[in-house]
């Protein structure tokens, strides 16, 4: 063996082999760990915060926020974070992507057209969208019997799921007198249409100031709702006024 080691060529080969192993060890245990090492830190909790605040907090922690899908959730205000991934407290490397899912607020739906439908069909249309059928006013009108001729909210109105929508149901032309419809809260235009459909007319319009209601909103009426009158009778209205409106017929 000693004779082999005395051979310069063999010793040179052994030196190369030893140097290679030393190089591998240095690269594996010193150079590579140093090269690939990145600091680690816990993910901050941002659930419940506004999206903008959550993004700023994550960026200041050297993390990369990414906005995910918007989900309707009535437990969290619109625009706030409802879920994060990775979760708060998990240890991650800097610049790690943190996915944020944002609340769209309470779910909303569009009110469908109910005029011309039966009560049964209207109830089905509303429940299919997550709404409920509200108060049903049975009133005399020129529309066919058992047909809805007016609705509390116009089609296209945005409501929250679970809200109620009232309707006016026609009982046809009654020979025993016409029941005065409820006009309070309606706009003057809506009130005029309802009265026309009920073969009634707008009587004297009394304008009154209001700081809480829109102009031309019906405050009161005479005769009152539920009173029976003959066809063609006039219904006096008390309506909110604009700054330049005066009493008139």
C-alpha positions in Angstrom: 0.0 0.0 0.0 2.9 2.3 0.9 4.4 1.6 -2.5 1.2 2.8 -4.2 1.1 6.0 -2.1 4.7 6.7 -3.2 3.4 6.8 -6.8 2.9 10.5 -7.7 0.1 9.7 -10.1 -1.9 7.7 -7.6 -1.4 10.3 -4.9 -2.6 13.0 -7.3 -5.7 11.0 -8.0 -6.3 10.5 -4.3 -5.9 14.2 -3.7 -8.5 14.9 -6.4 -11.0 12.5 -4.8 -10.5 13.9 -1.3 -10.9 17.5 -2.7 -14.1 16.5 -4.4 -15.6 15.1 -1.3 -14.5 18.1 0.8 -16.1 20.4 -1.9 -19.4 18.4 -1.8 -19.5 18.6 2.0 -18.9 22.4 2.0 -21.6 23.0 -0.7 -24.1 20.7 1.1 -23.7 21.9 4.6 -22.5 25.5 4.3 -22.9 27.1 0.9 -26.4 25.8 -0.1 -28.1 26.3 3.3 -26.8 29.9 3.3 -27.9 30.5 -0.3 -31.4 29.2 0.1 -32.1 30.5 3.6 -34.9 33.0 4.0 -36.1 34.5 7.3 -39.4 33.1 8.6 -42.1 34.8 10.6 -45.7 34.2 11.8 -48.6 35.3 9.6 -50.5 38.2 11.3 -54.2 38.0 11.8 -56.2 40.1 9.4 -59.6 38.5 9.4 -62.3 41.1 10.2 -60.2 44.0 9.0 -60.9 46.1 6.0 -59.2 44.8 2.9 -57.0 47.9 2.6 -55.8 47.7 6.2 -55.1 44.0 5.9 -53.0 44.5 2.7 -51.0 47.2 4.4 -50.3 45.0 7.5 -49.2 42.1 5.4 -46.9 44.2 3.2 -45.3 45.7 6.3 -44.6 42.2 7.5 -42.8 41.4 4.2 -45.6 39.2 2.9 -47.5 39.3 -0.4 -51.3 39.8 0.0 -53.4 38.4 -2.9 -57.1 39.2 -3.1 -59.3 36.1 -3.7 -63.0 35.7 -4.3 -65.7 38.0 -2.9 -68.2 36.0 -0.8 -71.5 37.3 0.6 -71.4 37.0 4.4 -73.8 39.0 6.6 -71.5 38.3 9.6 -68.8 40.6 8.2 -69.2 44.1 6.8 -68.8 44.6 3.1 -65.2 45.0 2.1 -63.7 43.2 5.1 -61.6 40.0 5.2 -63.6 36.9 6.1 -60.9 34.3 5.6 -57.1 34.2 5.1 -54.8 31.5 3.9 -52.3 30.6 5.4 -54.1 31.1 8.7 -52.9 33.6 11.3 -50.0 32.3 13.4 -48.6 30.0 10.8 -44.8 30.3 10.2 -43.9 31.2 6.7 -41.0 32.6 4.7 -40.9 36.3 3.8 -42.6 37.2 0.5 -45.0 34.3 1.0 -48.4 34.9 -0.7 -51.3 35.4 1.7 -54.7 34.9 0.0 -57.5 37.1 1.3 -61.2 36.4 0.8 -63.4 39.5 1.0 -67.0 39.9 2.2 -69.6 41.2 -0.2 -71.9 42.1 2.7 -75.5 40.9 3.0 -76.8 39.0 -0.1 -79.1 41.1 -2.2 -81.7 40.2 -4.9 -83.6 42.0 -7.6 -87.4 42.3 -7.1 -89.2 40.5 -10.0 -92.3 41.7 -11.8 -95.4 40.5 -9.9 -98.1 42.6 -11.7 -100.3 40.3 -13.7 -99.5 37.2 -11.6 -101.7 35.3 -9.2 -100.8 35.3 -5.5 -99.6 31.7 -5.9 -97.3 32.5 -8.8 -96.0 35.7 -7.1 -95.2 33.8 -3.9 -93.3 31.2 -5.9 -91.3 33.9 -7.8 -90.4 35.7 -4.6 -89.4 32.6 -2.6 -87.2 31.3 -5.5 -85.1 34.5 -5.1 -85.1 34.4 -1.3 -87.8 37.0 -0.7 -91.2 36.7 1.0 -94.7 37.7 0.0 -95.8 40.4 2.3 -99.2 42.0 3.0 -101.9 41.4 0.4 -104.4 44.2 -0.1 -107.5 43.0 -1.8 -108.9 46.0 -3.7 -111.5 46.8 -6.4 -109.9 47.6 -9.7 -110.4 47.3 -13.4 -108.0 44.4 -13.5 -109.3 40.8 -13.6 -110.3 39.2 -10.3 -107.4 37.5 -8.4 -104.8 39.3 -10.4 -102.0 41.4 -8.8 -102.2 44.9 -10.2 -99.7 46.7 -8.0 -96.7 45.8 -5.9 -94.9 47.4 -2.9 -91.5 47.6 -4.6 -91.2 48.2 -8.3 -89.5 45.4 -10.4 -85.8 46.0 -10.5 -85.6 47.3 -6.9 -82.7 45.8 -4.9 -83.6 44.2 -1.6 -81.9 42.1 1.0 -82.7 38.4 1.1 -85.6 37.6 3.4 -87.3 41.0 2.9 -91.1 41.1 2.3 -92.9 42.5 -0.8 -96.5 43.4 -0.4 -99.0 43.4 -3.3 -102.4 44.7 -4.3 -104.8 42.0 -5.5 -107.8 42.8 -7.7 -111.3 41.8 -6.6 -112.7 43.1 -9.8 -115.5 45.8 -10.1 -117.7 45.5 -7.1 -121.3 46.6 -7.3 -121.3 47.1 -3.5 -118.9 50.0 -3.6 -115.1 50.4 -4.1 -112.7 50.0 -1.2 -110.4 53.0 -1.0 -106.8 51.7 -1.5 -103.9 52.6 0.8 -101.9 55.4 -0.8 -99.8 56.5 2.1 -96.1 56.3 1.3 -96.7 56.1 -2.4 -95.4 58.7 -4.8 -98.1 61.0 -6.3 -97.6 59.3 -9.7 -98.1 55.9 -8.1 -101.2 57.1 -6.2 -102.8 58.5 -9.4 -102.2 55.2 -11.2 -103.7 53.1 -8.3 -106.8 55.3 -8.1 -107.3 55.1 -11.9 -107.0 51.3 -11.7 -109.6 51.4 -8.9 -111.9 53.6 -11.0 -111.3 56.5 -8.6 -109.9 60.0 -9.1 -107.4 62.3 -7.4 -109.3 65.0 -5.5 -107.7 68.0 -3.8 -104.0 67.8 -3.3 -102.8 69.5 -0.1 -99.0 70.0 -0.1 -97.2 69.9 3.2 -93.5 70.4 4.0 -91.4 67.4 5.1 -87.7 67.1 6.0 -87.6 63.2 6.0 -89.6 62.2 2.9 -89.0 62.8 -0.8 -91.1 65.5 -2.5 -94.5 64.2 -3.9 -94.9 61.5 -1.3 -98.4 60.8 0.0 -98.6 61.6 3.7 -102.3 61.0 4.3 -105.6 60.6 2.4 -109.3 61.3 2.7 -111.4 59.1 2.7 -109.2 56.7 4.6 -108.1 53.2 3.5 -110.8 50.6 3.6 -113.8 53.0 3.2 -116.2 52.0 0.5 -117.1 54.6 -2.1 -118.8 54.6 -5.5 -116.9 54.5 -8.7 -115.6 57.8 -9.9 -115.3 59.2 -6.4 -112.4 61.6 -5.6 -109.7 61.0 -3.0 -108.0 64.0 -1.4 -104.3 63.6 -0.8 -101.8 65.2 1.5 -98.5 65.3 -0.3 -94.9 66.5 0.6 -94.0 69.6 -1.3 -90.9 70.9 -3.0 -89.7 74.4 -2.2 -91.7 76.1 -4.9 -94.9 74.0 -4.7 -98.2 75.6 -3.5 -101.6 74.1 -2.7 -103.6 73.2 -5.7 -106.1 70.8 -7.3 
